[in-house]
Amino acid sequence: MAVVLDSYVKRCAAALEEFSGQEACGALGIRDNVRGLLGTLARIDAVVSHEERRRVLSSRVDAWVVLLKDVMYEVDDVLDVCAAEGAKILADDHPPTPKVRCAFMFSCFRYSGPQKFHHEIGFTIRDIDIRLREIEDEMPPLPAAAGPSPRRPGGARRDWFSSEMSRSCHEDVVKPRAAVGTQVHKSVAGLVPRLLREGKKKVDVFAVVGAVGIGKTTLAREIFTDERMTENFPICVWVKMSKDLSEAAFLKKIIAGAGVNAGDTENMEELLALLSSALSKRFLIVLDDLDSPGIWEDLLKDPLGDGVARGRILVTTRDEEVAAGLKAVVHRVDKMDAENSWALLREQVFLECDSEEVQALEDVGMKIAEKCEGHPLAIKVIAGVLRSRGTSKDEWEMVLKSDAWSMRPLLQQVPQALYLSYVDLPSELKECFLHCSLYPEDCPIRRFDLVRHWIAEGLVKPRDNKELEESAEEYYLELIGRNLLQPDPDNLDQCWMTHDLLRSLARFLITDESILIDGQESSSVGSLSSLSKPRHLALCNMENSLEDPISVKQQMSLRSLFLFNSPNVGVIDNLLLESATCLRVLDLSNTGIEALPKSVGTLRHLRYLNLDGTQVSDLPSSVGYLVNLQTLSLEGCQRLQKLPWSISELQELRSLCLEGTSLRYVPKGVGELKHLNHLSGLIIGQDNNDPEGCDLIHLRAMSELRYLQIERLDRATSGASALANKPFLKVLHLSEQAALIEEEENGEEQENQEGAEKEEKDEHEVKNAQWIREDSAKVSEKIWNELTPPNSVEKLVIKNYQGRKFPNWLAGPKLSTSFPALAFLDLDNCMSCTTLPALGRLKQLKSLEISNADSIVAIGSEFLGTTVMSRAISFPKLEVLKLRNMKNLEDWSLSVEESQTLLPCLKSLHIQFCPKLKALPEGLKNAALCDLRVEGAHCLTEIKDLPKLSDELYLKDNRALLRISNLPSLKSLTIDDCAKLKHVSGLDTLQHLRLEFPPSTETYYFEELVTFWNIAFPRWLELLIRLQANGLRRFELQCALPLLRSCLEGGKNWHVVQQIPEVRITSTDGKKYIRYNKARRIYETNAQCEEKSSSCLVDMFGPTVPTAPGDVVVYIRESSCCY
């Protein structure tokens, strides 16, 4: 079973019905043929809808299913041809010329004359109708009792997109769920102390062992993110193991995780040496889903053993023998018991676990949890099903009594709950889920690409006047909400992955027409020939070209072709594209392809073409023949310098991605692509006075845009009405070329001049540069003032603006009405603007970033946009405010009356590299800040009176900072290189203190203070620790070696150290350390005082502190591990 037939039949019928009413159908003279076909499909649809569920629950595939599927694909192809040809006839009032038709005509239509084409297409439709009638005769009769889909108790089945779960889930679905079950919490509580405990080995290996889907990765992830682990292991690296991962790539992942760039080297000796040096501090490496112990013995054991740091390797594996081969400390993950199963199900379904609704559903819920047989994955996907059913007990009873629980397993190790979760999906979501089986494991796929793949395959139905992309996003969020897809932990909002068991299920269900071939596995290469008509092909780890497997070229039925992890593929054979004429999706991204064959123009049905990150320098003009193309992605094609003029022929194009290319200009014909809703990297203006470049005026007709990124606005000739008639625009990026480039070039020329001639030329060039800047500023202001973005914009990025005043639409009095939906605003490199707009008037603004604004000297009350008499709230929803690289900012004032409210929602404030800023505004005292970062503010002398600042204060390189006071709610304080600090007080709830100071050789100011810091704690620190004796839980210090040694047991500062429950001190070069944990009786160091022998170090706890079983007191000699 592959294609979900009932969905596909309905989709084809709907497309035929829509086409039958169009003028193009009449122009081709085939309206009667299409209507006859529709009647046959309507009868077939009734039987297919009844049979679909039975087929899901059975491994048997009837012969009529295979035949019907083939015919449906053919109907889809024929509709494409008819729509294109009919449109041409109507547009040109005559048929296409034979030359054009031969370029991309479908092979089954052999004639080029108009009358012959009409005759042949009519004959083809009649033939399809006849074949469908024959299939109808082979289909089982519709049972007499069968009728419409059964109604649920209390009413008809709700549409999935309007369900209670969908509404709540879609709001915040990609955020990680905290619910992992009490059993996992208990395991974490037991394992973390064991991982932290020091043993005799420099590198200890631990293994989490259990069956697939039992929760090994969840447990490892909880350990990996545990605060105790991140505190004790400065280097934490997660590697998802897979067969596709080469040894070199594996080592590079660990090296990169340690913060070191391995470059392009593939030399194993170099990588092993780099690995050893990169792991210079205590490290934790997680190897998720390891299937062989060889990687430890052959790769990691020696370089880690020879390294300077101690560490832990945590492995998850299904195989006990792998754990034995690693000589690992083993933790086995067993199935969850009934109580824990229900607890996990309850947490996954409900936000409030003690509500009356939960108690009413407990009996049936526990029975459902019991059917999941203790599999956490099964429980989570069933939770997704239950969330879609709401809190009706009848709905839950239906899930409990589902036939899927009693069906014969189709795959070993796949719990019935996973089948049930698939069966419960609406037909269109089933197809989208099955499509996800095409992607290789452990390969995060961009959300942007996935939804466009679905659209290209025709899997997404338009709904409620929404764009296809918006509907596809709902599909994506629904699958995430049902736990059938999961956000990538490293990129929650943009990438996704899926569990191995769910991928196995999807591949099994779609195995008769889809296949993933790994070029490194010879057994998989020949498997393509086992499919009679493969529709979807994914190639992974291919080398050089696509000549192998040869059978790829023979697959005329292919509808999608993907290349993954194949950077060495440099050639796409012409014959391949000429053969695969039915392709809808062609993804060649991140390969080494330098040219796209001209035969790409024969792909009449192609909807998605992705060349991101390839080496192509241009595109063949034949791409203009891709009349159905919806997505063309060229991001990161750094060698691409021009686009063909024929791009204007792509009238169905919806997404054009050009960011990161070297395009000199974009043809003005792009403005004729009226269906575009996503356009990035658009270069404005002409190159070398070429009149064919796209100007702002050419964007007027593009009314469907949702995302627009414009570059080189400095080359625009006019901005009048360019952004008018764009009522759906949500994301807008506007950018000019940075003005500094021209000045730097002038500066390089000046360096070569000498004497009086140089001085004269310098003066002349300075004046000339000023005139140029003033002229550029006037031109910029004129162009930008004319742009006037629509009021639908939710995110606005302005970069490299050269005007001296912000555009009127941003700085005018009607700002709040001009941008009623604006939530994210980024002003970057607006170097000449001297004042900021009244951004406090933006009622929906959540995030504001201002960077590289060199001409801003002061920020005053005008920034708030309110007056003393006004009752309006300034920045009513702002949560994040970042001020960066504002080198001339001196004063920031938020002066308001007591009755006024401002920044009520501000959570995070970052001030970075504002060297002249003298003070923080007093108006911040009422802000409920969680996070405050101040870095590079060299004139700032104090931070005080922030009573609501709660989570963290991070201070770095603030050279004039003298005082920190009255921060009574602060929990964590980090001070890095603030050498003049003398007074710290009023930190009543401080729990975590971290101090860092660079080595004196790297510090050239405040020399006397540096010398002091090298040998002693400042008085404020001793006083703070004494005052916080009962609250401070953890102290971390990075300092010079003399100060570190003064903290050893018996040293000058030992009395300070021993008051704190947990202490970590490291030298600035990272080679010496002290670790102390009072409660766990741990004292470790490799930095004993030179005057003491390492062999005579005494027990710091004295004879009155016994060592009980399980307690650890560790003394490490100078020659041992290095932190």
C-alpha positions, 0 to 999 in steps of 0.5 A: 500500500502506498498512495492513499487511494481514497484521497488520491481518487477524490483529488483527481475527481476534484481536479477534473471537475474544476477543469471541466468548467474552465474555458481551456477544457472547451478550447480543447473540445474535450468537455464531454470526455472529461465529464464522462470520466468524472461519472466513472470516478464518482462510482469508484470513489464510493467503493475505494472509500470503503475499502481503504480502511480494510486495506490499511489493516491488511498486508494483502494488496488486491490487483485492482488497487495496483491498476487503479493507482496507475490510472490515477497517476496517468489522469494526473499527468494528462490533466497537467498537459491539458491545462497547459495546452488549453491555457496556451490556446487561450493566451495565443489564440492559436496552438503552440508551434511544433518546435515548442511542442517538441521541446517538452511534449509528453511522449504519449502525444505524438502529433503536433498539429492542433486538430490531431492533438485534440483528437489524441487527448480525447482518445486518451481520456476515453481510453482511461475511462474504459480502463476505469470501467474495467477496474470497476468490474474487478472491485468488490461490491459495495456492501449494502450497509455501507454508506457515508463515513460512520458518525461519532457518538454525539455528532459527525467526525470533526475536521482535524484542522478545527479540532481542539487539539489543533487549535491549541497545538498550532499555537506553540506546537514546536516547543519541546514537551517537558513530559517524559514520564516519572520513570525517566525522571527516576533514571536521570536521578540515578544516572547523573550522579554516577556520571559525575562521580570520578573513577580511576579511568580518564574516560568512562563509558556508560551505555543505555540499553533497550529495545527500539522505541523504549525511550533510550534517546529520551533518557539520554537527552534528559541527561544531556540537558541536565543542569548538573551535567552542563555545569560539570562538563564544559564540552557537551557533544551529541552525535546521532549515529547512522550508517551514512556517517563516515569516520571523518564526518563522525570525528568532525561532528565531535570536533565541531561540538567542542567549538573547533573548526576542522575545515575541509580536511579528511585526513584521519591522522589530522582529525584524530590529533585535532580531536585530542586537542579540541577536548581540552576540558571535561567533556560529555559525548553522547553517541545515540543509537550506536550499533557497533563497539568498533568506533570506540576501539578503533577511533576514540579510545586512543586519542581520548586516552592520550588527551589532557581532559577527563570525560564521559561517553554515553551510548544508547544502543539496542544491542547488549553486545555493543555495550559489552564490547565497550566495557560500559557501565550498563543501564537497561531501559525496560518497559514502563509499568501501568502507573508510569504509562498512564502518567506519561499519557496523561502528561502528554494529553493534558496540560493540567493533570489534576483537573476533573476532566482527567479524573473522569477519563482515568479508567479508559485512559489507563486501559489505553495506556495498558494496550501500549505495552509500556512503549513510550513512543507508542504512548506518545503517538496515542496521546496525539490521537487522543488530543485530536478527539478532545475530552469526550469519554465516548471518543476515548472509548472508540480509540480503546475499541479500535480494530487496530489493536487486534490486527496482525502485526505487519512489522516486527517491533512496531507496536499496534499503537503506531498503526492505530495512529496512522489509521486515525489520520485523515487521508491527506495527512496519511499521504504526507506522513508516508512521504516523510519515509523518503528522507534518510534517518538522522538527516534534519529536513527544513520545514520550508522544503518539506511543505513545498514537497507536499505541495509539489506532489499535490498532497495539500488541499486548499482550504478556507481561501488559504494559500497552499503553503498555509494549509501545508503548515497546518498539516506539518503542525498537526503531524508534530502535534500527533508526535508522528514528526518531531522538531529537530532539537537543534533547530526547533522551529525550522527542521524536523526528524522522525523516529526510526520505528515510525520511519520503518512503518511509513517505508513499509506502507509505501514500499511498493513504489518508493525507495531510498538507495544508499550508494555505500550499500551495494545491496540497496543499489540493485533494489530499484529493479524490484519495483515495477513502477517506482514513483519516488526515489531518494539517493544517498551517499552517491559518488561522482555522477548518477550513471549508477545505478543504470536503472535510474535512467529507465524509470519513466514513472518517477515523480520525485528524485532526491539526492542526499549527502552527495556533495561529490555528485558533479554531473546529472546525465541528460538521459536521466532527465529525458527519461524521467518526464513525470517528475514533480520534485527534483532536489539536487541541493548541496551536490557538486553539480556545475551545470543543469542539463538543457533537457531539464526543460522536458520535465513538463510536470516539474513543480519543485526544483532545488539547487541550493548550495550547488556550483551552477553558474547559470541556468539553461534557458530551457527552464522557461518550459517548466510551465508547472514549476512552483518552487525554484530554490537557488540559495547559496549558489555562490557561482550563480551570476545570472538568470535566464530571461525565460524565467518570466515564463514560469507563471505558476512559480510560487517560491523563488529563493535567491539569497546567497547567490552572486547575481549581478541583477535579476531580470525584470520579467520576475515582476510578471510572476503574479503567483509568487508568495515567497521571494528572497534575495531579489537584487534591484537595479541594473548591472553595467547600465543593463536596462533589463534589470528588475526595478521596484516598479516591476514589483507592483503586480506581485500581490500574493507575496507573503515573504519579500527580501529586497537587496541593493535598494541603492540602485533603485530609481523609484520606490513609488507604490512598489509595496502597494497592493500587497495585502498579505505580506508578512515578512519584509527585508529591505537592504542597501549595499553597505556604504563602507565598501567604497570608503575602504577602497578609497582608503587603500588608494590613499595609502599609496600616496606620499607627501604634499600630493597625498595630503592634497588628495586626501582633503579632496577625497574627504570632501568628495566622499562627504558629497557622495554620502550626502547625495546617497543619503538624499537618494535613499531617503527619497526611495525609502519614503516612497516604499510604504510597506503594507500594514500586514507586515509582522516582521521587518528587517532594515539593513544598510539604510544610508539616509540620515532620517528614518523613512516617514512610514517608520518615523511618522506619527501614524506608526501604530496604525501603519504597523498594527501587526508588527512583532519583530523589528531589526534595524541593522547598520543604519549608520547615518540616522541620528535619532530613533523612531517612536517605536514604543507605539508599536502595540504588537512588537515582541522583539527589537534589535538595533545594531551598528547605529553609529550616529545615535548619541542619545536615546530619549523619551521620544523613543517611547512614543508617549507623553507625560499626559498620555496613558498609553503603555510604551512597548506594551508587548516587547519581550526582547530588546537588543542594542549592539555596536552603537559606538557613540551612544552616550545617554539612554533615558526612559524618563516617565511619570510614576503613573506611566507604564512602559516595558511591562513584558520585557524579559531579555535586555542585551547591551553589547559594545556600546563603549560610551554608554554612561548609565542604564535608564532608571525606567528599567526598574519596573521591568520584570527582566529575566535576563540582562547582558551588558558587554563592552560598555566601558563608560558604565560605572554601576548597575543598580535598582533592578528589583525584578531582575530574576534569572541572570545578569551577565557582565563582560568587559565593562572597564569602568564598572565600579558598583552592582547593587540592589538586585534582590531577586537575582539568582545568577551573576556572571562577571567576566573581565570587569577589573575595576569592580569594587562593590557588590551588594543587595543580591539577597537571593543569589545562588550562582556566581561565576567570575572570569578574568583574562591572563595579565598578558592579554590585558593592557589596562588597569595594570595594578588591578590585574596584578591584584587579581592575580594573587587575591580575591577582591574584598567585595567577593569575600563580603558577598560570599560571607553575606550569602553563606546560606544562599549561594550554592555554586561558585565558578572562577576562571583566573590566573594560576597564582590566584587559583593556587591560593584557593587550594586546601590550606591556601590563603583563600581556602576559607572562602572556598570551603563556605560554598557547597559547590566550587569550580576554579580553572586557570585561564589557560584551562590546564589547571583546576580545582573542583570541590563539592561539599555535600558529595565530599569531592575535592579534585585538583591538579594544581597543588602548591609548588611548596607542597608535595602532592603526596602529603596532601591531607584530608580536607575534611579532617578525621571527624568526617567519615567516608561512608560507602558510596562517598567519594573523596578524590585527590589527583596528582599534578601529573594526572587529568587536566580540566 
